Amino acid sequence: MHSMKGSVLHLFDMISEQKVDLETVIHSLVLENTTKVILHFTPSDDLVCEKEVYEDSNVLFVRQEGELFPKEFKHPMTSQA
């Protein structure tokens, strides 16, 4: 799931029964004028990219003490209730 807003590609989620290479997907979606790609989920790959702390009113409840996810963790829109 993705959308283009101006020169920014927003990739909301990738759903597949097989392992998919994220960089290949990104390269197939970008246009000539694309200047930035924003992932609205935390990639499982060791993708080299700039990470930012995501703040939103949508929360993920996990029953465990201590820190489980990195500060930059973002669960995909398709997993939100």
FITI-939775 format. One line per field, with one value per residue: residue number from 1; x, y, z of N, C-alpha, C in turn. Coordinates in nm, 4 decimals, always signed. Atoms other than C-alpha are relative to their C-alpha. Example, Ala and Ser with C-alpha at 12.3 -4.5 7.8 and 13.67 -1.06 7.14 Angstrom:
REM residues 2
seq <- (1,2) .
nc1 <- (+0.0890,-0.0820) .
nc2 <- (-0.1190,-0.1190) .
nc3 <- (+0.0000,-0.0060) .
cac1 <- (+1.2300,+1.3670) .
cac2 <- (-0.4500,-0.1060) .
cac3 <- (+0.7800,+0.7140) .
cc1 <- (+0.0900,-0.0770) .
cc2 <- (+0.1200,+0.1090) .
cc3 <- (+0.0000,+0.0730) .
REM end
This chain:
REM residues 81
seq <- (1,2,3,4,5,6,7,8,9,10,11,12,13,14,15,16,17,18,19,20,21,22,23,24,25,26,27,28,29,30,31,32,33,34,35,36,37,38,39,40,41,42,43,44,45,46,47,48,49,50,51,52,53,54,55,56,57,58,59,60,61,62,63,64,65,66,67,68,69,70,71,72,73,74,75,76,77,78,79,80,81) .
nc1 <- (+0.0850,-0.0832,+0.0561,-0.0943,+0.0466,-0.1046,-0.1199,-0.0256,+0.0649,+0.0388,+0.0208,+0.0728,-0.0156,-0.0274,+0.0598,-0.0367,-0.0220,-0.1416,-0.0906,-0.0100,-0.1104,+0.0560,-0.0647,+0.0532,+0.1345,-0.0146,-0.0503,+0.1045,+0.1068,-0.0427,+0.0076,-0.1171,+0.0008,+0.0053,-0.1132,-0.0020,+0.0868,+0.0337,+0.0571,+0.0931,-0.0196,-0.1414,-0.0419,-0.0731,-0.1314,-0.1029,+0.0036,-0.0745,+0.0875,+0.0108,+0.1118,+0.0542,+0.0971,+0.1355,+0.0953,+0.1361,+0.0963,+0.0214,-0.0936,-0.0085,-0.0063,-0.0787,-0.0038,-0.1355,-0.0716,-0.1266,+0.0043,+0.0087,-0.0212,-0.0775,+0.0800,+0.0476,+0.0927,+0.1305,+0.0775,+0.0680,+0.1387,+0.0873,+0.0103,+0.0650,+0.1443) .
nc2 <- (-0.1165,-0.1195,-0.1174,-0.1078,-0.1343,-0.0851,+0.0774,+0.0925,+0.1306,+0.0535,+0.1441,+0.0289,+0.1391,+0.0991,+0.1259,+0.1047,+0.1325,+0.0301,-0.1085,-0.1000,-0.0930,-0.1339,-0.0939,+0.0264,-0.0573,-0.1459,-0.0405,+0.0182,-0.0976,-0.1399,-0.0702,-0.0862,-0.1165,+0.0433,-0.0509,+0.0592,+0.1152,+0.0144,+0.1299,-0.0124,+0.1230,+0.0249,+0.1099,+0.1078,+0.0076,-0.0932,-0.1052,-0.1196,-0.1140,-0.0915,+0.0386,-0.1063,+0.0446,-0.0227,-0.0303,+0.0013,+0.0415,+0.1445,+0.0697,+0.1445,+0.0520,+0.1221,+0.0390,+0.0397,-0.1065,-0.0373,-0.0510,+0.1097,-0.0514,-0.1241,-0.1235,-0.0280,+0.1062,-0.0414,+0.1141,-0.0431,-0.0441,+0.1155,+0.0739,-0.0867,+0.0256) .
nc3 <- (+0.0000,+0.0093,+0.0667,+0.0295,-0.0342,+0.0551,+0.0341,-0.1112,+0.0070,-0.1303,+0.0074,-0.1233,-0.0416,+0.1038,-0.0422,+0.0943,-0.0586,+0.0192,-0.0359,+0.1058,-0.0193,-0.0148,+0.0926,+0.1341,+0.0025,+0.0015,+0.1318,+0.1010,-0.0237,+0.0076,+0.1278,+0.0224,-0.0889,-0.1394,-0.0770,-0.1327,-0.0217,-0.1413,-0.0341,-0.1118,-0.0762,-0.0252,+0.0873,-0.0660,+0.0640,-0.0462,+0.1000,-0.0376,+0.0180,-0.1132,-0.0855,-0.0831,-0.0990,+0.0490,-0.1058,+0.0524,-0.1017,+0.0136,-0.0879,+0.0067,-0.1359,-0.0128,-0.1402,-0.0360,-0.0686,+0.0619,+0.1378,+0.0955,+0.1346,+0.0057,-0.0015,+0.1355,+0.0421,+0.0497,+0.0513,+0.1230,-0.0027,+0.0173,-0.1260,-0.0996,-0.0139) .
cac1 <- (+0.0000,+0.1475,+0.0676,+0.2534,+0.2100,+0.4026,+0.7561,+0.7226,+0.6449,+0.4541,+0.4828,+0.2222,+0.2657,+0.3877,+0.1862,+0.3168,+0.3257,+0.6891,+0.9902,+1.0065,+1.3115,+1.2114,+1.4668,+1.3381,+0.9822,+1.0888,+1.2836,+0.9813,+0.7549,+0.9684,+0.9190,+1.1763,+1.0655,+1.0620,+1.2815,+1.1905,+1.0432,+0.8602,+0.7958,+0.4907,+0.6188,+0.9472,+1.1268,+1.2593,+1.5523,+1.8803,+1.7847,+2.0257,+1.8043,+1.7456,+1.5266,+1.3008,+1.0990,+0.7347,+0.4718,+0.1025,-0.2154,-0.2285,-0.0729,+0.0367,-0.0362,+0.2192,+0.2036,+0.5684,+0.7858,+1.0877,+1.1725,+1.0717,+1.0909,+1.3290,+1.2110,+1.1678,+0.9290,+0.6112,+0.3481,+0.1799,-0.1541,-0.3002,-0.2412,-0.4176,-0.7661) .
cac2 <- (+0.0000,+0.3338,+0.6860,+0.9785,+1.3240,+1.5692,+1.4344,+1.2116,+0.8401,+0.7090,+0.3312,+0.2188,-0.1580,-0.4559,-0.7759,-1.0929,-1.4663,-1.4644,-1.2600,-0.9391,-0.7190,-0.3740,-0.1873,-0.3553,-0.2527,+0.1055,+0.1288,+0.0010,+0.2700,+0.5854,+0.8388,+1.0726,+1.3556,+1.1449,+1.3151,+1.1228,+0.7867,+0.7569,+0.4098,+0.3998,+0.0799,-0.0457,-0.2535,-0.5919,-0.5586,-0.3923,-0.1076,+0.1848,+0.4857,+0.7848,+0.6942,+0.9329,+0.8879,+0.8531,+1.0153,+0.9549,+0.8892,+0.5298,+0.2981,-0.0635,-0.2450,-0.5085,-0.7019,-0.7111,-0.5171,-0.3288,-0.1896,-0.4245,-0.2069,+0.0696,+0.4309,+0.4480,+0.1484,+0.2032,-0.0664,-0.0610,+0.1016,-0.2372,-0.3690,-0.0818,-0.1328) .
cac3 <- (+0.0000,-0.1001,-0.2133,-0.3674,-0.2170,-0.4274,-0.4479,-0.1384,-0.1632,+0.1398,+0.1779,+0.4334,+0.4354,+0.2358,+0.2544,+0.0955,+0.1608,+0.0488,+0.1557,-0.0463,-0.0937,+0.0332,-0.1765,-0.4934,-0.4076,-0.3368,-0.6627,-0.8558,-0.7030,-0.7118,-0.9884,-1.1407,-0.9122,-0.5906,-0.3317,-0.0194,+0.0824,+0.4137,+0.5555,+0.7802,+0.9418,+1.0802,+0.8161,+0.9216,+0.6830,+0.7709,+0.5422,+0.5514,+0.6101,+0.8329,+1.1307,+1.3163,+1.6335,+1.5353,+1.7552,+1.6999,+1.8965,+1.7638,+2.0184,+2.0230,+2.3475,+2.4425,+2.7673,+2.8711,+3.1099,+2.9856,+2.6447,+2.3657,+2.0556,+1.9451,+1.9800,+1.6022,+1.5972,+1.3944,+1.3536,+1.0105,+0.9492,+0.8509,+1.2053,+1.3820,+1.5178) .
cc1 <- (+0.0897,-0.0804,+0.1126,-0.0660,+0.1101,+0.1173,+0.0357,-0.0822,-0.0265,-0.0298,-0.0588,+0.0188,+0.0342,-0.0525,+0.0298,+0.0149,+0.1462,+0.0836,+0.0174,+0.1147,-0.0541,+0.0618,-0.0506,-0.1389,+0.0077,+0.0445,-0.1063,-0.1111,+0.0420,-0.0129,+0.1232,+0.0062,-0.0070,+0.1260,+0.0135,-0.0965,-0.0227,-0.0657,-0.0879,-0.0050,+0.1499,+0.0429,+0.0767,+0.1398,+0.0984,+0.0154,+0.0762,-0.0881,+0.0035,-0.1234,-0.0416,-0.0959,-0.1379,-0.0924,-0.1379,-0.0921,-0.0322,+0.1055,-0.0067,+0.0154,+0.0724,+0.0101,+0.1377,+0.0665,+0.1307,-0.0193,+0.0066,+0.0366,+0.0892,-0.0915,-0.0626,-0.1054,-0.1354,-0.0716,-0.0842,-0.1468,-0.0966,-0.0132,-0.0673,-0.1490,-0.0812) .
cc2 <- (+0.1230,+0.1158,+0.0983,+0.1307,+0.0957,-0.0859,-0.1021,-0.1276,-0.0475,-0.1484,-0.0435,-0.1424,-0.0847,-0.1330,-0.1044,-0.1322,-0.0399,+0.1194,+0.0916,+0.0941,+0.1426,+0.0993,-0.0183,+0.0607,+0.1521,+0.0480,-0.0162,+0.1048,+0.1459,+0.0542,+0.0880,+0.1147,-0.0385,+0.0457,-0.0666,-0.1182,-0.0112,-0.1355,+0.0192,-0.1306,-0.0144,-0.1180,-0.1056,-0.0152,+0.0938,+0.1093,+0.1217,+0.1197,+0.0882,-0.0386,+0.1179,-0.0604,+0.0377,+0.0230,+0.0135,-0.0428,-0.1489,-0.0726,-0.1499,-0.0497,-0.1334,-0.0312,-0.0577,+0.1170,+0.0280,+0.0465,-0.1158,+0.0440,+0.1237,+0.1221,+0.0297,-0.0989,+0.0596,-0.1228,+0.0487,+0.0339,-0.1189,-0.0827,+0.0817,-0.0268,+0.1238) .
cc3 <- (+0.0000,-0.0593,-0.0252,+0.0385,-0.0415,-0.0420,+0.1077,-0.0189,+0.1423,-0.0188,+0.1342,+0.0490,-0.1210,+0.0518,-0.1065,+0.0750,-0.0107,+0.0423,-0.1208,+0.0333,-0.0010,-0.0982,-0.1425,-0.0144,-0.0094,-0.1377,-0.1094,+0.0130,-0.0185,-0.1419,-0.0139,+0.0990,+0.1488,+0.0725,+0.1366,+0.0036,+0.1497,+0.0194,+0.1224,+0.0789,+0.0226,-0.0857,+0.0790,-0.0579,+0.0683,-0.1044,+0.0516,-0.0300,+0.1240,+0.0802,+0.0859,+0.1004,-0.0499,+0.1182,-0.0615,+0.1134,-0.0103,+0.0810,-0.0246,+0.1428,-0.0004,+0.1482,+0.0317,+0.0693,-0.0717,-0.1428,-0.0971,-0.1414,+0.0043,-0.0018,-0.1350,-0.0466,-0.0401,-0.0516,-0.1177,+0.0212,-0.0082,+0.1282,+0.1094,+0.0011,-0.0288) .
REM end
